[in-house]
């Protein structure tokens, strides 16, 4: 008898493991696909770790702006490590099984780091606003204690928002024949749709988390930049205006790199069921893998102090 047939008369079923498909429709070329993925993970981990080392070992970078950048880099390391083990296991070794409990753990950390990243970007927009609107009191406002409290609040917010998610999944009755995930990691919208019962509560809570974190954060970031623009335009000379706005260019790029794929992923999972599985999978990879890769590049290109400190770290390693 096939194992799935023995579950047909069971009223409540949770699979011992899920089967990850990787990138649907591209299973035959997973070996080739693993090359760019491995390269992106290497760039993400190396670049963000270099930023952390540069800020830690360079006294001139011990400023609020660079402390927030360190938070972003640390979050990007966590986000990359959340998907790296299962993604490379699928692409390199065709190891597609992930245990049910391991799936819940990965899901919690993956989405927690996403919420943390959104919150850090909001904190960085506040940092830009203070630096431009009140430069003389910048260091007095954003003291080390204030930055530590902001960091702790960000972690607490993500933990409280995502803590119910594993339990909401654990209460579901799953279909024995629906254990195939559309990604090489456990993504909340993907996992909950493997259930054989009403998932209205899960959908509503997922929507609540998206709106209360990414939605609110993006709104406040927009408001922050509205105030920043008004403040910059009120400066005396065009050179001062340009210099003020130039301090936030890297952050604006990081915001777009994170929020555009994030919003696209949310919209696709809610309204894009007619789209091919390959498109949905690739958009999710862009959302979770690309920001940790691009953020160190964005800041190292635009910020001369960061670039010089990172090069110094590389020379010391050499």
C-alpha positions as CSV (number, residue, x, y, z in Angstrom):
1,X,0.0,0.0,0.0
2,X,1.3,3.5,-0.9
3,X,2.1,5.5,2.3
4,X,-0.3,8.3,1.4
5,X,-3.2,5.8,1.2
6,X,-2.7,4.8,4.9
7,X,-3.5,8.5,5.9
8,X,-6.7,8.8,3.9
9,X,-9.0,7.8,6.9
10,X,-7.1,9.9,9.4
11,X,-9.0,13.0,10.5
12,X,-5.9,15.1,11.2
13,X,-2.7,14.8,9.3
14,X,0.6,16.7,9.4
15,X,3.3,15.5,7.0
16,X,6.6,14.4,8.5
17,X,8.3,16.4,5.8
18,X,7.6,18.6,2.8
19,X,9.1,18.1,-0.7
20,X,10.8,21.3,-2.1
21,X,10.7,21.7,-5.9
22,X,13.3,24.4,-6.3
23,X,12.4,26.3,-9.4
24,X,9.4,24.7,-11.1
25,X,10.0,23.7,-14.7
26,X,13.8,24.0,-14.4
27,X,14.6,20.9,-12.4
28,X,16.8,19.5,-15.2
29,X,19.2,22.5,-15.1
30,X,19.4,23.0,-11.4
31,X,23.1,22.3,-11.6
32,X,23.7,25.2,-13.8
33,X,21.3,27.4,-11.9
34,X,23.3,26.7,-8.7
35,X,26.3,28.6,-10.1
36,X,24.6,32.1,-10.0
37,X,22.8,31.3,-6.8
38,X,26.1,30.2,-5.1
39,X,27.8,33.4,-6.4
40,X,25.0,35.6,-5.0
41,X,25.1,34.0,-1.6
42,X,28.9,34.3,-1.6
43,X,28.7,38.0,-2.5
44,X,25.9,38.6,0.1
45,X,27.8,37.0,3.0
46,X,31.2,38.4,2.1
47,X,29.9,42.0,1.4
48,X,27.8,42.2,4.5
49,X,30.4,40.7,6.8
50,X,33.0,43.1,5.4
51,X,30.6,46.0,6.3
52,X,30.3,44.7,9.8
53,X,34.0,44.3,10.2
54,X,34.7,47.7,8.7
55,X,32.3,49.6,11.0
56,X,33.6,47.7,14.1
57,X,37.3,48.2,13.4
58,X,37.1,51.8,12.1
59,X,36.7,54.4,14.8
60,X,35.7,57.1,12.3
61,X,32.6,55.0,11.4
62,X,31.3,54.8,15.0
63,X,28.4,57.1,14.1
64,X,24.6,56.6,14.0
65,X,24.5,56.3,10.2
66,X,27.0,53.4,10.2
67,X,25.5,51.7,13.2
68,X,22.2,51.5,11.3
69,X,24.1,50.3,8.2
70,X,25.6,47.5,10.4
71,X,22.0,46.6,11.5
72,X,21.1,46.3,7.9
73,X,24.2,44.2,7.1
74,X,23.5,41.9,10.0
75,X,19.9,41.5,8.9
76,X,21.0,40.7,5.4
77,X,23.4,38.0,6.7
78,X,20.5,36.4,8.6
79,X,18.2,36.7,5.6
80,X,20.7,35.0,3.3
81,X,21.5,32.2,5.8
82,X,17.7,31.6,6.3
83,X,17.4,30.3,2.7
84,X,21.0,29.2,1.8
85,X,21.0,25.7,3.3
86,X,17.8,24.4,1.7
87,X,18.3,26.3,-1.6
88,X,21.8,25.0,-2.2
89,X,20.8,21.5,-1.0
90,X,18.1,21.4,-3.7
91,X,20.3,22.9,-6.4
92,X,23.5,21.1,-5.6
93,X,22.5,17.7,-4.2
94,X,18.8,17.4,-5.2
95,X,18.0,17.0,-1.4
96,X,14.4,18.1,-1.5
97,X,13.0,16.9,1.8
98,X,12.6,19.2,4.8
99,X,11.2,18.1,8.0
100,X,7.9,19.6,9.2
101,X,9.5,21.2,12.4
102,X,12.5,22.4,10.5
103,X,10.2,24.0,7.9
104,X,8.4,25.9,10.7
105,X,11.7,27.1,12.1
106,X,13.0,28.2,8.7
107,X,9.7,30.0,8.1
108,X,9.9,31.9,11.4
109,X,13.4,33.1,10.8
110,X,12.9,33.9,7.1
111,X,9.9,36.1,7.7
112,X,11.3,37.6,10.9
113,X,14.4,38.8,9.1
114,X,12.2,40.3,6.4
115,X,10.3,42.3,9.0
116,X,13.6,43.3,10.7
117,X,14.9,44.6,7.4
118,X,11.8,46.6,6.8
119,X,12.1,48.1,10.3
120,X,15.8,48.9,9.9
121,X,15.1,50.7,6.6
122,X,12.5,52.8,8.4
123,X,15.0,53.6,11.2
124,X,17.5,54.6,8.5
125,X,15.0,57.0,7.0
126,X,14.5,58.6,10.4
127,X,18.3,58.8,10.7
128,X,18.4,60.7,7.3
129,X,15.7,63.0,8.4
130,X,17.5,63.9,11.7
131,X,20.8,64.4,9.9
132,X,19.3,66.8,7.3
133,X,16.7,68.7,9.5
134,X,18.8,69.1,12.6
135,X,22.5,68.3,11.8
136,X,23.8,70.2,14.9
137,X,21.9,67.9,17.3
138,X,22.3,64.8,15.2
139,X,24.7,63.0,17.6
140,X,22.8,64.3,20.6
141,X,19.5,62.9,19.4
142,X,20.8,59.5,18.1
143,X,22.9,58.5,21.1
144,X,24.2,55.0,21.5
145,X,21.5,54.2,24.0
146,X,18.8,55.4,21.6
147,X,20.2,53.3,18.8
148,X,20.4,50.2,21.1
149,X,16.7,50.8,22.1
150,X,15.7,51.1,18.5
151,X,17.5,47.8,17.6
152,X,15.9,46.0,20.5
153,X,12.4,47.4,19.6
154,X,13.0,46.2,16.0
155,X,13.8,42.6,17.1
156,X,10.9,42.6,19.6
157,X,8.5,43.8,16.9
158,X,9.6,41.1,14.5
159,X,9.5,38.3,17.1
160,X,6.0,39.3,18.4
161,X,4.6,39.6,14.9
162,X,6.0,36.2,13.7
163,X,5.7,34.2,16.9
164,X,2.1,33.0,16.1
165,X,2.9,31.9,12.5
166,X,4.4,28.5,13.3
167,X,1.4,27.7,15.6
168,X,-1.1,28.9,13.0
169,X,0.5,26.4,10.6
170,X,0.7,23.6,13.2
171,X,-3.0,23.7,13.8
172,X,-3.8,23.0,10.1
173,X,-4.9,19.6,8.7
174,X,-2.7,18.9,5.7
175,X,-3.5,16.8,2.6
176,X,-1.3,13.7,2.4
177,X,-0.9,14.2,-1.4
178,X,-0.1,18.0,-1.1
179,X,3.4,18.1,0.3
180,X,5.1,19.7,-2.7
181,X,6.4,23.3,-2.0
182,X,6.9,25.7,-4.8
183,X,10.2,27.0,-3.6
184,X,13.5,25.6,-2.1
185,X,12.5,27.1,1.3
186,X,9.4,27.3,3.5
187,X,7.5,30.4,2.5
188,X,4.4,31.0,4.6
189,X,1.8,31.6,1.8
190,X,3.1,28.5,0.1
191,X,3.0,26.2,3.1
192,X,-0.4,27.2,4.3
193,X,-1.9,26.4,0.9
194,X,-0.9,22.8,1.3
195,X,-3.7,22.5,3.9
196,X,-7.0,20.6,3.3
197,X,-9.1,22.9,5.5
198,X,-10.2,26.5,5.7
199,X,-7.2,28.8,6.0
200,X,-9.1,32.1,6.4
201,X,-7.4,32.8,9.7
202,X,-4.0,32.2,8.3
203,X,-4.7,34.5,5.3
204,X,-6.0,37.3,7.5
205,X,-3.1,37.0,9.9
206,X,-0.6,37.0,7.1
207,X,-2.3,40.1,5.6
208,X,-2.2,41.8,9.1
209,X,1.6,41.1,9.4
210,X,2.2,42.5,5.9
211,X,0.2,45.7,6.5
212,X,1.3,46.3,10.1
213,X,5.0,45.9,9.2
214,X,5.9,46.5,5.5
215,X,2.8,48.6,4.8
216,X,3.2,50.9,7.8
217,X,7.0,51.1,7.3
218,X,6.8,52.0,3.7
219,X,4.2,54.7,4.5
220,X,6.4,56.3,7.2
221,X,9.4,56.0,4.9
222,X,7.5,58.0,2.3
223,X,6.5,60.6,4.9
224,X,10.1,60.8,6.1
225,X,11.3,61.6,2.5
226,X,8.5,64.1,2.0
227,X,9.8,66.0,5.1
228,X,13.4,65.5,4.0
229,X,12.6,66.9,0.6
230,X,10.8,69.9,2.1
231,X,13.7,70.5,4.4
232,X,16.3,70.2,1.7
233,X,14.4,72.5,-0.7
234,X,14.4,75.1,2.1
235,X,18.2,75.3,2.2
236,X,19.9,78.4,0.9
237,X,21.9,77.2,-2.1
238,X,21.4,74.5,-4.7
239,X,24.8,73.0,-3.7
240,X,23.5,72.6,-0.1
241,X,20.3,71.1,-1.3
242,X,22.2,68.6,-3.5
243,X,24.6,67.7,-0.7
244,X,21.7,67.1,1.7
245,X,19.8,64.9,-0.7
246,X,22.9,63.0,-1.7
247,X,23.3,61.6,1.8
248,X,20.1,59.6,1.4
249,X,20.6,58.2,-2.2
250,X,22.0,54.9,-1.0
251,X,19.1,54.4,1.4
252,X,16.5,55.2,-1.3
253,X,18.1,52.6,-3.5
254,X,18.0,50.0,-0.7
255,X,14.3,50.8,0.0
256,X,13.4,50.2,-3.7
257,X,15.5,47.0,-3.8
258,X,13.7,45.6,-0.8
259,X,10.1,46.9,-1.1
260,X,9.4,46.6,-4.8
261,X,10.1,42.8,-4.9
262,X,8.3,42.4,-1.5
263,X,5.2,44.2,-2.6
264,X,5.3,42.2,-5.9
265,X,5.6,38.9,-4.1
266,X,2.7,39.7,-1.8
267,X,0.5,40.7,-4.7
268,X,1.4,37.6,-6.7
269,X,0.6,35.2,-3.9
270,X,-2.8,36.9,-3.3
271,X,-3.9,37.7,-6.9
272,X,-1.5,36.0,-9.2
273,X,-2.6,32.4,-8.9
274,X,-3.0,32.2,-12.7
275,X,0.7,33.0,-13.2
276,X,3.1,30.2,-14.0
277,X,4.8,28.6,-10.9
278,X,8.2,29.6,-12.3
279,X,7.3,33.3,-12.3
280,X,6.1,33.1,-8.7
281,X,9.2,31.2,-7.5
282,X,11.6,33.6,-9.3
283,X,9.9,36.7,-7.8
284,X,10.2,35.2,-4.3
285,X,13.9,34.5,-4.9
286,X,14.4,38.1,-6.0
287,X,12.7,39.3,-2.8
288,X,14.8,37.2,-0.5
289,X,18.1,36.8,-2.2
290,X,18.7,40.0,-4.2
291,X,18.6,42.7,-1.4
292,X,21.4,41.0,0.7
293,X,23.5,40.9,-2.5
294,X,22.8,44.5,-3.7
295,X,22.9,46.4,-0.4
296,X,26.7,46.0,0.3
297,X,27.3,47.0,-3.4
298,X,25.0,50.0,-3.2
299,X,26.6,51.4,0.0
300,X,30.2,50.5,-1.0
301,X,29.9,52.4,-4.3
302,X,28.1,55.4,-2.9
303,X,29.8,55.8,0.5
304,X,33.5,56.6,0.3
305,X,34.2,56.0,4.0
306,X,32.6,52.5,3.8
307,X,34.4,51.7,0.6
308,X,37.8,52.6,1.9
309,X,37.2,50.8,5.2
310,X,36.1,47.6,3.3
311,X,39.2,47.8,1.1
312,X,41.3,48.1,4.2
313,X,39.7,45.0,5.6
314,X,40.5,43.1,2.4
315,X,44.1,44.2,2.3
316,X,44.5,43.1,5.9
317,X,43.0,39.7,5.1
318,X,45.4,39.5,2.1
